[in-house]
Amino acid sequence: MGKTKFAVLAALVVAGALAATAAVASTNKSSSISLRTTKAGKVLVAANGRTLYLFTADKGKKSACYGQCATYWPPLIAQTPTAGAGLKASLLGTAKRRDGKLQVTYNGHPLYFFAEDKKAGDVKGQGFVHFGGAWWVVSAAGMSIKAKP
């Protein structure tokens, strides 16, 4: 296979994976948030075990991540999130995005996945500075954890 064909194929595979991640993240009616021990510490994860992040560019519950940003950092979308063991249900909520979908929040922070986290417990987005802010995993208290894995 020529270099050009390989590059096109690789780009299509990456685009497909990112689109699938965004589609999965945006179709849940309910989602359970729980804790998982990772290389960055004990962090919030979604029902699929994938790590959740907060974005420092967000203003309160209002997301600042749309377009290409949301391709790499898909929002956790759910109408009725639930808190698992070790989490405070009172800190869990939702915020309306521009498209009308409800993004899950914890302690007022909108929650996101990172497209490069391929399996449960991955924290490849930890400390990433991207799209005008930093991305941090979230503790049970709803605060950013800034430990490097």
N, C-alpha and C positions, 0 to 999 in steps of 0.2 A: 504494500500500500504506500502510495506517495506521501510525502510530508504534508502537502496541501490537503489531501483527502483525510489523512489522520487528524490534522488540526481541526478540520470541519467536523469530523465525527466526535472528537473530544469535546468541542464546544457544544454540540447538540446534546451529548450525554450530560454535561454539566448543567445546561439550561433545563433539560428535562428533569433532572434531580431537584433543582431549585424550584421549579414549578410544582413538582409533586409535593415537596415540603410545604410550600405555601398553601397548596390546596388542602392538604391534610390539616394544617394548622387552622384553616379558616372554615372548616365544616362541622366542628363539634357543637352539639347543643348543650352538652354538659362536660365538665372536666374536673377530675379530682387532682388537687395539688398535694404533694407530699414531700417528705424530706429524703435525701439520699446522701450518703457519704461519698465524696469525690476527692480528687487530688487537691482541690481548693478548699475543702472542708465540707460540712454538712449544709447542703443547699436545696433550694426549692426545685422540684421536678414536676413535669406533667404526668398524666396517667400512663403515657408510653415510656416513662423513665428518663426522658430527655430533659436536660438541664434548662432552666429558665434564667433569663437575664433581665436586668433593668438598664435603662439608657439614660445617661446623665443629661442629655439634651432635652428630655421630656420636661414639660412644665406642669407640675402636679400630676393629675390624672390624664392630661392631654398628651397624646402621642405626637412626637416629632418625626416619626419614622414612616415614610410613605414611599411609593415608587420603587426605585432601585434599592433603597435602604430596606424596605420590607421584603424584597426578594432574598437578600442575604440574612435578614433578621426578621423572619415571619412572626407576626404577633400571635399570641395565644388567644384564640377566639372561642368563646363559649357563652351561652346565655345564663347558665346556672352552675357556676363553679362551686366545688365543695372542698373543704379543708380536711386533709388527712391527719393522722396522729402527729402530735408535736406542733401543730400549727393552730393559730387562733382564727376561728371562723369570722370573728369581728374585723379582722384585717383584710379579708377577702372581699372583692367587689368587681365591678365592671365599669368600663367607660366607653361611651359611644365614639366610634371612629368616623371619619368623614364619609365613609361608604355606608354608614348606619349599622355596621356590625358591632357587637359588643366585645371589647378586648378585656381580658381578665387582668385585674390589678391586685396587688398585695401591698398593704400599708401605703396605698395611694400611688404605687409605681406600676405603670403598665408593664406587662410581662411579655418576653420574646424568646423564641428559640434562636439558635445559630445554625445556619444551613450546613456548616462544616462539621457540626457535631453529628456523627453518623450513628452512634450507638448510645444506649443508656449510660449515663455517668461521664460522657465526654464533656470537657470544659475548654474546648479549643478557642472559644471566644473571650475567655477571661482576660480582662485588662486591655482588650482591643480598643484602639481609638479609631473610630470610623464614622463617617456621616455627621461630623460636628460634635461628637461626644464620646465618652468612654462607656464600655459595656462591662458590667460586673454581675457575677452570680449573686443570689439573694439568700440571706439568712432567714431562719424561722422568725426572727424579730422584724423582718421586712427591711433590713438594712443591707447595703452593699458589703460584700466580702472582698477585700482587696488583696488577699493572699495570692501569690503566684504559684501555679501548680508545678 
